[in-house]
């Protein structure tokens, strides 16, 4: 049987491809108690939903639509026994985990450039900047210009040794850093 003949057969006999009666399947669809909408609610839309789904008890929608819905419409729906809930699981799934974001932030703090991080983690430079800026708690500013010769860890260690009272010359010899650079590191904020 070709496609047109199958469709005509299904229409004439009112059977669905699933083996059931089309009217029964449509009726089951209309007996839903929960419906998700993705367009703004209006009085016309409410009437259409109630007509189409007589057993409707819960209406779900994204937060953006819920926020734009009139309080009067929400009150009317509540009086009709229909609750309106926000459903968050819509949209594009998260591509990068919190672990990956923290990894990028830590590499930046170590003094590694975004280009090197991108190569190391096999992601784009743009993604490195996106992950760096994703959480405002870890506000990191990247300084433009010449790359620092000594990483964040080494600088932190030099400052710690200086606070402990170890002479600058000893720090210089111990860390194999020029004395002038040790003074510069200690002086920076």
N, C-alpha and C positions, 0 to 999 in steps of 0.2 A: 504494500500500500504506500502510495506517495504521501507527502506531507499534507497536501490539500485534502486528500481523501480522508486521512486520519482526523484532521480538524473538523471536517464536515460530520464524520461519524460521531465524534465526541459531542459536537453541538446538537445533533439530532437525538442522540441517546442521553444527553446531559450527564455524561460520565467524565470524570477528571482523569488525567494520566495516572493519578495515584490509585485508581481503582474504585474510588468512591463517587457518589453523586455530587455534581458541581453545586447544586442548591444546598446540600448538607454541609459541604465545606464552607460555602459563603456564610451559612447560618452560624457555623462554629466560629468563624472569624468575627462575626457581629456580636457574639456572646462574650467577647473578651471583657474582663473586669479591669484591666490595666492597659492604657494606651499611651504611647510616647508621641509628643508633638514637637515639631521643630520650627513652627511658625508662630507668630504672635497671636494671642488669644483676642478674639473680638466676639461681640454678641452673636454674630452670624456663625462664627466657627464653633461656639459653644452649642448652639442649636443643632448644627450639622453633626457634631460629635455625639450628642444625646440621641439624635435620630438614628445614626448609624450604629451606635453601640448602646443599646438599652440597658445592659447590665453593668455599665461603666461605674467603677467605684474609685479608681485611682487614675490620675492624669499626671504623667511625668514630663518634665521639660528641662532644658538647660537653664542654668542660673541666669543667663543674660535675658532669656525670655520671661522667666519668673519675675525678675526685677522690673520689667517693662509692663507687666500685667496689672491692670487697674485693680485696686482694692475691692471695688464693687463687684467685679467679676469673680474674684476669689471668694467673697462673701456669698454670692449667689450659688456658686458651685458647692460651697460648704453646706448651704441650706438644702441643696439637692442630694446631699450625701456623697459628694465626689471630692476626694482630697487631692490637692495639687502638691506634688513633691518634686524636688530638684534631683536630677539624676546626673551624676558627675562622670560616669564612665564613657562619655562620648568624646570623640576627637582622636587625634593622632596619638598613638602610644609613645611613651618616653623612650628615646633611643639610647641615651647615655645615663648610666647609673650614678648614684652619689659617690660611689667608690672611684669611678673614673674621674669625676670632677675634682675630688680631693687629691687624686694622683697628679692631675694637671697643676693644681694650686701649689702642691708641695714642690714639684719640679720648677715652677716659676720662682718660688721662694729660695730654691737652691741656686738660682742665678742662671738657669738654662733658658736660652732664648725660645720664643714661641715656634720658630722655624725648626729648631732642634727637637723640641717636644713633639711637634707634628710628625717629624720623621721617625722618632723613637716609638711613638704610640700608633703610627700608621693612621693618622687622622689629618684633616686639613688644618691649615693655620687659622682659618676662620672659626673652626670648631674649637680650637684652643682658646681663642678670645671669647667665644660664646660661653664655654665652660668656666673660664676665669671670672667672667662677670655675672654668672648665673646667681650666685649667692652674695648678697650685699654684706654679709657678716665678714666674709673674707676679702674685703676690699683691698685689692692689690693694684698698684699703679706701676706700669712698666715705663722705665725711663728710656727715652730715645737717645740715640747716640752710641758712644763707645761702650762695648761690653766690658763688664767688670772682670778683672783677671782672677779675683778670689771670690769663691762662692759665699753664699749666705751663711753656710755652716762654719766656714773658716773665719769669717768676720765675727760671727757670734762667739766663737771660741776665743779669738784674740781679745774681744771686749771682756769676756768672763775672766780670762787670765789676768788682765790689767786690773779688774776690780778686786781680784784676790791679792793684789799687791806684788805680783811678780814683775821684776824690772823689764822695761821695754826691750833692752838688748837680749835678755834671755828668751823673751817671746819671739823676737826676730830670729834667733838661732834655732829655737825649738821648732818653729813652724816654717822655717826656710823662707822668710819674707823680709824684704829690705826694711831697715829701721824706719826710714821716712814713711813707708807705707803703713807700718804698725801705728805710728803717730796719727796718720790720716784716718785709719780705721777707728781708732779710739775716739777721735774728735768728732766723727760723723754721728748723726742722730739715729 
